Amino acid sequence: MNDVTHPPGAEPLAQRQVALIDLLDRLLSGGVVLTGDVVLSIADIDLVRISLRALIVSVSAQNPSPWMTPTRPGEAS
């Protein structure tokens, strides 16, 4: 039995509609960690295993890019 009471005016997150752009903005401003594993096997023998670990976050003044941007000759870096 799942009798969860919510305060008046508060919808459960699963039923709340959010615009895709608002969702992306919120995810990128806070950052997202993606993890996953894919295993390809035949006859219970693992042939290929792919593991994914990724951090996706927007670049800003508070969170600068970890890579140097290429500079043109004559520009100060």
N, CA, C and O atoms as a Maestro MAE file, in Angstrom:
{
 s_m_m2io_version
 :::
 2.0.0
}

f_m_ct {
 s_m_title
 :::
 protein
 m_atom[308] {
  # First column is atom index #
  i_m_mmod_type
  r_m_x_coord
  r_m_y_coord
  r_m_z_coord
  i_m_residue_number
  s_m_chain_name
  s_m_pdb_residue_name
  s_m_pdb_atom_name
  i_m_atomic_number
  :::
  1 25 0.847 -1.169 0.000 1 A "MET " " N  " 7
  2 3 0.000 0.000 0.000 1 A "MET " " CA " 6
  3 2 0.889 1.227 0.000 1 A "MET " " C  " 6
  4 15 1.835 1.326 0.782 1 A "MET " " O  " 8
  5 25 0.579 2.155 -0.879 2 A "ASN " " N  " 7
  6 3 1.381 3.351 -1.034 2 A "ASN " " CA " 6
  7 2 0.511 4.575 -0.780 2 A "ASN " " C  " 6
  8 15 0.093 5.253 -1.719 2 A "ASN " " O  " 8
  9 25 0.245 4.850 0.469 3 A "ASP " " N  " 7
  10 3 -0.576 6.009 0.820 3 A "ASP " " CA " 6
  11 2 0.334 7.144 1.247 3 A "ASP " " C  " 6
  12 15 0.604 7.330 2.434 3 A "ASP " " O  " 8
  13 25 0.802 7.899 0.266 4 A "VAL " " N  " 7
  14 3 1.664 9.041 0.554 4 A "VAL " " CA " 6
  15 2 0.815 10.294 0.433 4 A "VAL " " C  " 6
  16 15 0.146 10.503 -0.579 4 A "VAL " " O  " 8
  17 25 0.843 11.106 1.443 5 A "THR " " N  " 7
  18 3 0.086 12.360 1.382 5 A "THR " " CA " 6
  19 2 1.033 13.490 1.020 5 A "THR " " C  " 6
  20 15 2.162 13.552 1.507 5 A "THR " " O  " 8
  21 25 0.562 14.376 0.164 6 A "HIS " " N  " 7
  22 3 1.345 15.524 -0.272 6 A "HIS " " CA " 6
  23 2 0.680 16.780 0.253 6 A "HIS " " C  " 6
  24 15 -0.542 16.819 0.397 6 A "HIS " " O  " 8
  25 25 1.454 17.792 0.537 7 A "PRO " " N  " 7
  26 3 0.849 19.049 0.967 7 A "PRO " " CA " 6
  27 2 -0.031 19.603 -0.146 7 A "PRO " " C  " 6
  28 15 0.192 19.298 -1.318 7 A "PRO " " O  " 8
  29 25 -1.006 20.395 0.195 8 A "PRO " " N  " 7
  30 3 -1.879 20.966 -0.831 8 A "PRO " " CA " 6
  31 2 -1.076 21.770 -1.850 8 A "PRO " " C  " 6
  32 15 -0.233 22.586 -1.478 8 A "PRO " " O  " 8
  33 25 -1.340 21.537 -3.138 9 A "GLY " " N  " 7
  34 3 -0.664 22.256 -4.208 9 A "GLY " " CA " 6
  35 2 0.630 21.630 -4.651 9 A "GLY " " C  " 6
  36 15 1.190 22.067 -5.656 9 A "GLY " " O  " 8
  37 25 1.142 20.625 -3.955 10 A "ALA " " N  " 7
  38 3 2.400 19.962 -4.341 10 A "ALA " " CA " 6
  39 2 2.081 18.682 -5.102 10 A "ALA " " C  " 6
  40 15 1.403 17.792 -4.589 10 A "ALA " " O  " 8
  41 25 2.578 18.603 -6.329 11 A "GLU " " N  " 7
  42 3 2.380 17.406 -7.138 11 A "GLU " " CA " 6
  43 2 3.567 16.480 -6.948 11 A "GLU " " C  " 6
  44 15 4.679 16.950 -6.710 11 A "GLU " " O  " 8
  45 25 3.358 15.179 -7.047 12 A "PRO " " N  " 7
  46 3 4.497 14.261 -7.045 12 A "PRO " " CA " 6
  47 2 5.363 14.523 -8.274 12 A "PRO " " C  " 6
  48 15 4.850 14.911 -9.324 12 A "PRO " " O  " 8
  49 25 6.668 14.314 -8.148 13 A "LEU " " N  " 7
  50 3 7.588 14.619 -9.253 13 A "LEU " " CA " 6
  51 2 7.261 13.832 -10.507 13 A "LEU " " C  " 6
  52 15 7.428 14.345 -11.613 13 A "LEU " " O  " 8
  53 25 6.803 12.603 -10.362 14 A "ALA " " N  " 7
  54 3 6.521 11.778 -11.533 14 A "ALA " " CA " 6
  55 2 5.371 12.339 -12.352 14 A "ALA " " C  " 6
  56 15 5.296 12.078 -13.552 14 A "ALA " " O  " 8
  57 25 4.484 13.092 -11.749 15 A "GLN " " N  " 7
  58 3 3.326 13.619 -12.462 15 A "GLN " " CA " 6
  59 2 3.489 15.074 -12.864 15 A "GLN " " C  " 6
  60 15 2.609 15.642 -13.511 15 A "GLN " " O  " 8
  61 25 4.617 15.689 -12.483 16 A "ARG " " N  " 7
  62 3 4.848 17.092 -12.794 16 A "ARG " " CA " 6
  63 2 5.364 17.233 -14.220 16 A "ARG " " C  " 6
  64 15 6.267 16.500 -14.624 16 A "ARG " " O  " 8
  65 25 4.810 18.156 -14.979 17 A "GLN " " N  " 7
  66 3 5.276 18.403 -16.341 17 A "GLN " " CA " 6
  67 2 6.314 19.511 -16.315 17 A "GLN " " C  " 6
  68 15 6.088 20.584 -15.756 17 A "GLN " " O  " 8
  69 25 7.472 19.229 -16.939 18 A "VAL " " N  " 7
  70 3 8.567 20.182 -16.982 18 A "VAL " " CA " 6
  71 2 8.987 20.317 -18.440 18 A "VAL " " C  " 6
  72 15 9.127 19.314 -19.140 18 A "VAL " " O  " 8
  73 25 9.189 21.547 -18.904 19 A "ALA " " N  " 7
  74 3 9.642 21.776 -20.268 19 A "ALA " " CA " 6
  75 2 11.057 21.224 -20.417 19 A "ALA " " C  " 6
  76 15 11.861 21.293 -19.488 19 A "ALA " " O  " 8
  77 25 11.351 20.674 -21.598 20 A "LEU " " N  " 7
  78 3 12.652 20.056 -21.847 20 A "LEU " " CA " 6
  79 2 13.787 21.055 -21.649 20 A "LEU " " C  " 6
  80 15 14.825 20.699 -21.093 20 A "LEU " " O  " 8
  81 25 13.611 22.291 -22.092 21 A "ILE " " N  " 7
  82 3 14.676 23.290 -21.956 21 A "ILE " " CA " 6
  83 2 14.917 23.618 -20.491 21 A "ILE " " C  " 6
  84 15 16.059 23.849 -20.094 21 A "ILE " " O  " 8
  85 25 13.875 23.642 -19.688 22 A "ASP " " N  " 7
  86 3 14.049 23.886 -18.250 22 A "ASP " " CA " 6
  87 2 14.766 22.722 -17.584 22 A "ASP " " C  " 6
  88 15 15.594 22.920 -16.695 22 A "ASP " " O  " 8
  89 25 14.449 21.520 -18.011 23 A "LEU " " N  " 7
  90 3 15.108 20.343 -17.459 23 A "LEU " " CA " 6
  91 2 16.599 20.331 -17.816 23 A "LEU " " C  " 6
  92 15 17.442 20.068 -16.958 23 A "LEU " " O  " 8
  93 25 16.924 20.619 -19.089 24 A "LEU " " N  " 7
  94 3 18.325 20.662 -19.516 24 A "LEU " " CA " 6
  95 2 19.082 21.765 -18.786 24 A "LEU " " C  " 6
  96 15 20.220 21.565 -18.361 24 A "LEU " " O  " 8
  97 25 18.455 22.927 -18.641 25 A "ASP " " N  " 7
  98 3 19.101 24.038 -17.938 25 A "ASP " " CA " 6
  99 2 19.406 23.655 -16.497 25 A "ASP " " C  " 6
  100 15 20.495 23.935 -15.996 25 A "ASP " " O  " 8
  101 25 18.468 23.027 -15.839 26 A "ARG " " N  " 7
  102 3 18.670 22.634 -14.449 26 A "ARG " " CA " 6
  103 2 19.733 21.542 -14.341 26 A "ARG " " C  " 6
  104 15 20.559 21.574 -13.429 26 A "ARG " " O  " 8
  105 25 19.722 20.579 -15.258 27 A "LEU " " N  " 7
  106 3 20.702 19.496 -15.207 27 A "LEU " " CA " 6
  107 2 22.113 20.000 -15.485 27 A "LEU " " C  " 6
  108 15 23.058 19.614 -14.796 27 A "LEU " " O  " 8
  109 25 22.262 20.862 -16.494 28 A "LEU " " N  " 7
  110 3 23.599 21.332 -16.858 28 A "LEU " " CA " 6
  111 2 24.160 22.317 -15.840 28 A "LEU " " C  " 6
  112 15 25.374 22.368 -15.644 28 A "LEU " " O  " 8
  113 25 23.314 23.090 -15.198 29 A "SER " " N  " 7
  114 3 23.833 24.030 -14.202 29 A "SER " " CA " 6
  115 2 24.325 23.295 -12.962 29 A "SER " " C  " 6
  116 15 25.269 23.747 -12.314 29 A "SER " " O  " 8
  117 25 23.718 22.200 -12.630 30 A "GLY " " N  " 7
  118 3 24.148 21.436 -11.466 30 A "GLY " " CA " 6
  119 2 25.086 20.298 -11.798 30 A "GLY " " C  " 6
  120 15 25.826 19.833 -10.932 30 A "GLY " " O  " 8
  121 25 25.067 19.840 -13.043 31 A "GLY " " N  " 7
  122 3 25.905 18.733 -13.464 31 A "GLY " " CA " 6
  123 2 25.157 17.411 -13.399 31 A "GLY " " C  " 6
  124 15 24.255 17.222 -12.583 31 A "GLY " " O  " 8
  125 25 25.555 16.509 -14.276 32 A "VAL " " N  " 7
  126 3 24.932 15.200 -14.363 32 A "VAL " " CA " 6
  127 2 26.035 14.158 -14.484 32 A "VAL " " C  " 6
  128 15 26.989 14.339 -15.241 32 A "VAL " " O  " 8
  129 25 25.904 13.090 -13.749 33 A "VAL " " N  " 7
  130 3 26.825 11.966 -13.860 33 A "VAL " " CA " 6
  131 2 26.078 10.826 -14.541 33 A "VAL " " C  " 6
  132 15 25.024 10.392 -14.076 33 A "VAL " " O  " 8
  133 25 26.637 10.351 -15.646 34 A "LEU " " N  " 7
  134 3 26.052 9.225 -16.362 34 A "LEU " " CA " 6
  135 2 26.949 8.013 -16.161 34 A "LEU " " C  " 6
  136 15 28.167 8.093 -16.318 34 A "LEU " " O  " 8
  137 25 26.347 6.919 -15.821 35 A "THR " " N  " 7
  138 3 27.095 5.675 -15.713 35 A "THR " " CA " 6
  139 2 26.306 4.581 -16.400 35 A "THR " " C  " 6
  140 15 25.076 4.600 -16.431 35 A "THR " " O  " 8
  141 25 27.031 3.640 -16.943 36 A "GLY " " N  " 7
  142 3 26.363 2.512 -17.588 36 A "GLY " " CA " 6
  143 2 27.348 1.447 -17.987 36 A "GLY " " C  " 6
  144 15 28.534 1.715 -18.181 36 A "GLY " " O  " 8
  145 25 26.860 0.264 -18.105 37 A "ASP " " N  " 7
  146 3 27.671 -0.874 -18.521 37 A "ASP " " CA " 6
  147 2 26.901 -1.652 -19.582 37 A "ASP " " C  " 6
  148 15 25.699 -1.884 -19.457 37 A "ASP " " O  " 8
  149 25 27.622 -2.048 -20.631 38 A "VAL " " N  " 7
  150 3 27.055 -2.892 -21.678 38 A "VAL " " CA " 6
  151 2 27.962 -4.099 -21.824 38 A "VAL " " C  " 6
  152 15 29.173 -3.962 -21.999 38 A "VAL " " O  " 8
  153 25 27.379 -5.262 -21.751 39 A "VAL " " N  " 7
  154 3 28.146 -6.498 -21.911 39 A "VAL " " CA " 6
  155 2 27.519 -7.296 -23.048 39 A "VAL " " C  " 6
  156 15 26.335 -7.633 -23.010 39 A "VAL " " O  " 8
  157 25 28.333 -7.592 -24.060 40 A "LEU " " N  " 7
  158 3 27.882 -8.434 -25.170 40 A "LEU " " CA " 6
  159 2 28.413 -9.842 -24.936 40 A "LEU " " C  " 6
  160 15 29.615 -10.043 -24.764 40 A "LEU " " O  " 8
  161 25 27.520 -10.797 -24.932 41 A "SER " " N  " 7
  162 3 27.948 -12.169 -24.681 41 A "SER " " CA " 6
  163 2 27.202 -13.122 -25.583 41 A "SER " " C  " 6
  164 15 26.077 -12.862 -26.010 41 A "SER " " O  " 8
  165 25 27.850 -14.222 -25.858 42 A "ILE " " N  " 7
  166 3 27.260 -15.303 -26.650 42 A "ILE " " CA " 6
  167 2 27.469 -16.590 -25.881 42 A "ILE " " C  " 6
  168 15 28.588 -16.899 -25.472 42 A "ILE " " O  " 8
  169 25 26.415 -17.330 -25.686 43 A "ALA " " N  " 7
  170 3 26.453 -18.604 -24.969 43 A "ALA " " CA " 6
  171 2 27.085 -18.438 -23.586 43 A "ALA " " C  " 6
  172 15 27.928 -19.234 -23.172 43 A "ALA " " O  " 8
  173 25 26.665 -17.401 -22.893 44 A "ASP " " N  " 7
  174 3 27.152 -17.098 -21.540 44 A "ASP " " CA " 6
  175 2 28.646 -16.814 -21.470 44 A "ASP " " C  " 6
  176 15 29.248 -16.934 -20.403 44 A "ASP " " O  " 8
  177 25 29.250 -16.438 -22.593 45 A "ILE " " N  " 7
  178 3 30.654 -16.040 -22.610 45 A "ILE " " CA " 6
  179 2 30.704 -14.553 -22.937 45 A "ILE " " C  " 6
  180 15 30.279 -14.128 -24.011 45 A "ILE " " O  " 8
  181 25 31.224 -13.773 -22.005 46 A "ASP " " N  " 7
  182 3 31.331 -12.338 -22.224 46 A "ASP " " CA " 6
  183 2 32.394 -12.046 -23.271 46 A "ASP " " C  " 6
  184 15 33.548 -12.449 -23.124 46 A "ASP " " O  " 8
  185 25 32.004 -11.349 -24.323 47 A "LEU " " N  " 7
  186 3 32.938 -11.023 -25.406 47 A "LEU " " CA " 6
  187 2 33.409 -9.575 -25.320 47 A "LEU " " C  " 6
  188 15 34.594 -9.292 -25.495 47 A "LEU " " O  " 8
  189 25 32.493 -8.674 -25.053 48 A "VAL " " N  " 7
  190 3 32.830 -7.248 -25.030 48 A "VAL " " CA " 6
  191 2 32.153 -6.627 -23.825 48 A "VAL " " C  " 6
  192 15 30.985 -6.894 -23.542 48 A "VAL " " O  " 8
  193 25 32.899 -5.801 -23.125 49 A "ARG " " N  " 7
  194 3 32.333 -5.039 -22.007 49 A "ARG " " CA " 6
  195 2 32.686 -3.577 -22.209 49 A "ARG " " C  " 6
  196 15 33.851 -3.224 -22.396 49 A "ARG " " O  " 8
  197 25 31.678 -2.741 -22.168 50 A "ILE " " N  " 7
  198 3 31.862 -1.300 -22.313 50 A "ILE " " CA " 6
  199 2 31.320 -0.646 -21.062 50 A "ILE " " C  " 6
  200 15 30.157 -0.829 -20.704 50 A "ILE " " O  " 8
  201 25 32.182 0.128 -20.392 51 A "SER " " N  " 7
  202 3 31.773 0.866 -19.206 51 A "SER " " CA " 6
  203 2 31.824 2.350 -19.512 51 A "SER " " C  " 6
  204 15 32.800 2.847 -20.074 51 A "SER " " O  " 8
  205 25 30.790 3.037 -19.148 52 A "LEU " " N  " 7
  206 3 30.705 4.469 -19.405 52 A "LEU " " CA " 6
  207 2 30.609 5.204 -18.079 52 A "LEU " " C  " 6
  208 15 29.763 4.891 -17.242 52 A "LEU " " O  " 8
  209 25 31.477 6.177 -17.900 53 A "ARG " " N  " 7
  210 3 31.403 7.087 -16.761 53 A "ARG " " CA " 6
  211 2 31.617 8.471 -17.331 53 A "ARG " " C  " 6
  212 15 32.693 8.766 -17.851 53 A "ARG " " O  " 8
  213 25 30.627 9.312 -17.243 54 A "ALA " " N  " 7
  214 3 30.728 10.646 -17.818 54 A "ALA " " CA " 6
  215 2 30.135 11.672 -16.881 54 A "ALA " " C  " 6
  216 15 29.127 11.425 -16.219 54 A "ALA " " O  " 8
  217 25 30.774 12.826 -16.834 55 A "LEU " " N  " 7
  218 3 30.257 13.971 -16.093 55 A "LEU " " CA " 6
  219 2 29.937 15.051 -17.118 55 A "LEU " " C  " 6
  220 15 30.799 15.466 -17.892 55 A "LEU " " O  " 8
  221 25 28.703 15.491 -17.110 56 A "ILE " " N  " 7
  222 3 28.271 16.520 -18.054 56 A "ILE " " CA " 6
  223 2 27.853 17.738 -17.248 56 A "ILE " " C  " 6
  224 15 26.954 17.665 -16.410 56 A "ILE " " O  " 8
  225 25 28.517 18.859 -17.510 57 A "VAL " " N  " 7
  226 3 28.217 20.091 -16.798 57 A "VAL " " CA " 6
  227 2 28.517 21.263 -17.735 57 A "VAL " " C  " 6
  228 15 29.391 21.168 -18.597 57 A "VAL " " O  " 8
  229 25 27.801 22.345 -17.563 58 A "SER " " N  " 7
  230 3 28.031 23.511 -18.414 58 A "SER " " CA " 6
  231 2 29.290 24.240 -17.967 58 A "SER " " C  " 6
  232 15 29.677 24.180 -16.800 58 A "SER " " O  " 8
  233 25 29.917 24.922 -18.900 59 A "VAL " " N  " 7
  234 3 31.119 25.702 -18.625 59 A "VAL " " CA " 6
  235 2 30.687 27.120 -18.308 59 A "VAL " " C  " 6
  236 15 29.906 27.723 -19.044 59 A "VAL " " O  " 8
  237 25 31.204 27.654 -17.199 60 A "SER " " N  " 7
  238 3 30.859 29.012 -16.792 60 A "SER " " CA " 6
  239 2 32.068 29.625 -16.090 60 A "SER " " C  " 6
  240 15 33.119 28.995 -15.980 60 A "SER " " O  " 8
  241 25 31.908 30.849 -15.620 61 A "ALA " " N  " 7
  242 3 33.015 31.501 -14.905 61 A "ALA " " CA " 6
  243 2 33.324 30.765 -13.610 61 A "ALA " " C  " 6
  244 15 34.484 30.676 -13.207 61 A "ALA " " O  " 8
  245 25 32.298 30.238 -12.959 62 A "GLN " " N  " 7
  246 3 32.511 29.488 -11.717 62 A "GLN " " CA " 6
  247 2 33.037 28.085 -11.984 62 A "GLN " " C  " 6
  248 15 33.657 27.475 -11.112 62 A "GLN " " O  " 8
  249 25 32.791 27.569 -13.191 63 A "ASN " " N  " 7
  250 3 33.198 26.219 -13.542 63 A "ASN " " CA " 6
  251 2 33.892 26.261 -14.902 63 A "ASN " " C  " 6
  252 15 33.292 25.893 -15.911 63 A "ASN " " O  " 8
  253 25 35.166 26.712 -14.940 64 A "PRO " " N  " 7
  254 3 35.831 26.886 -16.234 64 A "PRO " " CA " 6
  255 2 36.151 25.553 -16.902 64 A "PRO " " C  " 6
  256 15 36.160 24.499 -16.265 64 A "PRO " " O  " 8
  257 25 36.411 25.632 -18.193 65 A "SER " " N  " 7
  258 3 36.751 24.443 -18.969 65 A "SER " " CA " 6
  259 2 38.109 23.906 -18.532 65 A "SER " " C  " 6
  260 15 39.021 24.697 -18.289 65 A "SER " " O  " 8
  261 25 38.273 22.607 -18.425 66 A "PRO " " N  " 7
  262 3 39.567 22.050 -18.041 66 A "PRO " " CA " 6
  263 2 40.564 22.047 -19.196 66 A "PRO " " C  " 6
  264 15 41.743 21.759 -18.984 66 A "PRO " " O  " 8
  265 25 40.121 22.359 -20.406 67 A "TRP " " N  " 7
  266 3 41.007 22.355 -21.551 67 A "TRP " " CA " 6
  267 2 41.345 23.782 -21.948 67 A "TRP " " C  " 6
  268 15 40.511 24.684 -21.870 67 A "TRP " " O  " 8
  269 25 42.587 23.963 -22.377 68 A "MET " " N  " 7
  270 3 43.021 25.273 -22.843 68 A "MET " " CA " 6
  271 2 42.421 25.522 -24.216 68 A "MET " " C  " 6
  272 15 42.358 24.622 -25.053 68 A "MET " " O  " 8
  273 25 41.983 26.749 -24.436 69 A "THR " " N  " 7
  274 3 41.503 27.095 -25.769 69 A "THR " " CA " 6
  275 2 42.710 27.465 -26.619 69 A "THR " " C  " 6
  276 15 43.629 28.126 -26.137 69 A "THR " " O  " 8
  277 25 42.714 27.045 -27.875 70 A "PRO " " N  " 7
  278 3 43.872 27.377 -28.715 70 A "PRO " " CA " 6
  279 2 43.953 28.885 -28.928 70 A "PRO " " C  " 6
  280 15 42.942 29.559 -29.125 70 A "PRO " " O  " 8
  281 25 45.155 29.382 -28.886 71 A "THR " " N  " 7
  282 3 45.360 30.810 -29.111 71 A "THR " " CA " 6
  283 2 45.989 31.003 -30.477 71 A "THR " " C  " 6
  284 15 46.712 30.146 -30.985 71 A "THR " " O  " 8
  285 25 45.695 32.127 -31.038 72 A "ARG " " N  " 7
  286 3 46.261 32.457 -32.347 72 A "ARG " " CA " 6
  287 2 47.647 33.051 -32.143 72 A "ARG " " C  " 6
  288 15 47.924 33.632 -31.094 72 A "ARG " " O  " 8
  289 25 48.505 32.914 -33.119 73 A "PRO " " N  " 7
  290 3 49.832 33.512 -32.983 73 A "PRO " " CA " 6
  291 2 49.707 35.034 -32.790 73 A "PRO " " C  " 6
  292 15 48.940 35.696 -33.488 73 A "PRO " " O  " 8
  293 25 50.467 35.569 -31.840 74 A "GLY " " N  " 7
  294 3 50.453 36.993 -31.574 74 A "GLY " " CA " 6
  295 2 49.514 37.373 -30.451 74 A "GLY " " C  " 6
  296 15 49.589 38.496 -29.951 74 A "GLY " " O  " 8
  297 25 48.613 36.457 -30.025 75 A "GLU " " N  " 7
  298 3 47.715 36.769 -28.918 75 A "GLU " " CA " 6
  299 2 48.354 36.329 -27.615 75 A "GLU " " C  " 6
  300 15 49.048 35.314 -27.557 75 A "GLU " " O  " 8
  301 25 48.109 37.108 -26.569 76 A "ALA " " N  " 7
  302 3 48.601 36.716 -25.255 76 A "ALA " " CA " 6
  303 2 47.712 35.618 -24.699 76 A "ALA " " C  " 6
  304 15 46.491 35.660 -24.856 76 A "ALA " " O  " 8
  305 25 48.317 34.645 -24.055 77 A "SER " " N  " 7
  306 3 47.511 33.547 -23.499 77 A "SER " " CA " 6
  307 2 47.305 33.709 -22.030 77 A "SER " " C  " 6
  308 15 46.651 32.877 -21.403 77 A "SER " " O  " 8
  :::
 }
 m_bond[307] {
  # First column is bond index #
  i_m_from
  i_m_to
  i_m_order
  :::
  1 1 2 1
  2 2 3 1
  3 3 4 2
  4 3 5 1
  5 5 6 1
  6 6 7 1
  7 7 8 2
  8 7 9 1
  9 9 10 1
  10 10 11 1
  11 11 12 2
  12 11 13 1
  13 13 14 1
  14 14 15 1
  15 15 16 2
  16 15 17 1
  17 17 18 1
  18 18 19 1
  19 19 20 2
  20 19 21 1
  21 21 22 1
  22 22 23 1
  23 23 24 2
  24 23 25 1
  25 25 26 1
  26 26 27 1
  27 27 28 2
  28 27 29 1
  29 29 30 1
  30 30 31 1
  31 31 32 2
  32 31 33 1
  33 33 34 1
  34 34 35 1
  35 35 36 2
  36 35 37 1
  37 37 38 1
  38 38 39 1
  39 39 40 2
  40 39 41 1
  41 41 42 1
  42 42 43 1
  43 43 44 2
  44 43 45 1
  45 45 46 1
  46 46 47 1
  47 47 48 2
  48 47 49 1
  49 49 50 1
  50 50 51 1
  51 51 52 2
  52 51 53 1
  53 53 54 1
  54 54 55 1
  55 55 56 2
  56 55 57 1
  57 57 58 1
  58 58 59 1
  59 59 60 2
  60 59 61 1
  61 61 62 1
  62 62 63 1
  63 63 64 2
  64 63 65 1
  65 65 66 1
  66 66 67 1
  67 67 68 2
  68 67 69 1
  69 69 70 1
  70 70 71 1
  71 71 72 2
  72 71 73 1
  73 73 74 1
  74 74 75 1
  75 75 76 2
  76 75 77 1
  77 77 78 1
  78 78 79 1
  79 79 80 2
  80 79 81 1
  81 81 82 1
  82 82 83 1
  83 83 84 2
  84 83 85 1
  85 85 86 1
  86 86 87 1
  87 87 88 2
  88 87 89 1
  89 89 90 1
  90 90 91 1
  91 91 92 2
  92 91 93 1
  93 93 94 1
  94 94 95 1
  95 95 96 2
  96 95 97 1
  97 97 98 1
  98 98 99 1
  99 99 100 2
  100 99 101 1
  101 101 102 1
  102 102 103 1
  103 103 104 2
  104 103 105 1
  105 105 106 1
  106 106 107 1
  107 107 108 2
  108 107 109 1
  109 109 110 1
  110 110 111 1
  111 111 112 2
  112 111 113 1
  113 113 114 1
  114 114 115 1
  115 115 116 2
  116 115 117 1
  117 117 118 1
  118 118 119 1
  119 119 120 2
  120 119 121 1
  121 121 122 1
  122 122 123 1
  123 123 124 2
  124 123 125 1
  125 125 126 1
  126 126 127 1
  127 127 128 2
  128 127 129 1
  129 129 130 1
  130 130 131 1
  131 131 132 2
  132 131 133 1
  133 133 134 1
  134 134 135 1
  135 135 136 2
  136 135 137 1
  137 137 138 1
  138 138 139 1
  139 139 140 2
  140 139 141 1
  141 141 142 1
  142 142 143 1
  143 143 144 2
  144 143 145 1
  145 145 146 1
  146 146 147 1
  147 147 148 2
  148 147 149 1
  149 149 150 1
  150 150 151 1
  151 151 152 2
  152 151 153 1
  153 153 154 1
  154 154 155 1
  155 155 156 2
  156 155 157 1
  157 157 158 1
  158 158 159 1
  159 159 160 2
  160 159 161 1
  161 161 162 1
  162 162 163 1
  163 163 164 2
  164 163 165 1
  165 165 166 1
  166 166 167 1
  167 167 168 2
  168 167 169 1
  169 169 170 1
  170 170 171 1
  171 171 172 2
  172 171 173 1
  173 173 174 1
  174 174 175 1
  175 175 176 2
  176 175 177 1
  177 177 178 1
  178 178 179 1
  179 179 180 2
  180 179 181 1
  181 181 182 1
  182 182 183 1
  183 183 184 2
  184 183 185 1
  185 185 186 1
  186 186 187 1
  187 187 188 2
  188 187 189 1
  189 189 190 1
  190 190 191 1
  191 191 192 2
  192 191 193 1
  193 193 194 1
  194 194 195 1
  195 195 196 2
  196 195 197 1
  197 197 198 1
  198 198 199 1
  199 199 200 2
  200 199 201 1
  201 201 202 1
  202 202 203 1
  203 203 204 2
  204 203 205 1
  205 205 206 1
  206 206 207 1
  207 207 208 2
  208 207 209 1
  209 209 210 1
  210 210 211 1
  211 211 212 2
  212 211 213 1
  213 213 214 1
  214 214 215 1
  215 215 216 2
  216 215 217 1
  217 217 218 1
  218 218 219 1
  219 219 220 2
  220 219 221 1
  221 221 222 1
  222 222 223 1
  223 223 224 2
  224 223 225 1
  225 225 226 1
  226 226 227 1
  227 227 228 2
  228 227 229 1
  229 229 230 1
  230 230 231 1
  231 231 232 2
  232 231 233 1
  233 233 234 1
  234 234 235 1
  235 235 236 2
  236 235 237 1
  237 237 238 1
  238 238 239 1
  239 239 240 2
  240 239 241 1
  241 241 242 1
  242 242 243 1
  243 243 244 2
  244 243 245 1
  245 245 246 1
  246 246 247 1
  247 247 248 2
  248 247 249 1
  249 249 250 1
  250 250 251 1
  251 251 252 2
  252 251 253 1
  253 253 254 1
  254 254 255 1
  255 255 256 2
  256 255 257 1
  257 257 258 1
  258 258 259 1
  259 259 260 2
  260 259 261 1
  261 261 262 1
  262 262 263 1
  263 263 264 2
  264 263 265 1
  265 265 266 1
  266 266 267 1
  267 267 268 2
  268 267 269 1
  269 269 270 1
  270 270 271 1
  271 271 272 2
  272 271 273 1
  273 273 274 1
  274 274 275 1
  275 275 276 2
  276 275 277 1
  277 277 278 1
  278 278 279 1
  279 279 280 2
  280 279 281 1
  281 281 282 1
  282 282 283 1
  283 283 284 2
  284 283 285 1
  285 285 286 1
  286 286 287 1
  287 287 288 2
  288 287 289 1
  289 289 290 1
  290 290 291 1
  291 291 292 2
  292 291 293 1
  293 293 294 1
  294 294 295 1
  295 295 296 2
  296 295 297 1
  297 297 298 1
  298 298 299 1
  299 299 300 2
  300 299 301 1
  301 301 302 1
  302 302 303 1
  303 303 304 2
  304 303 305 1
  305 305 306 1
  306 306 307 1
  307 307 308 2
  :::
 }
}
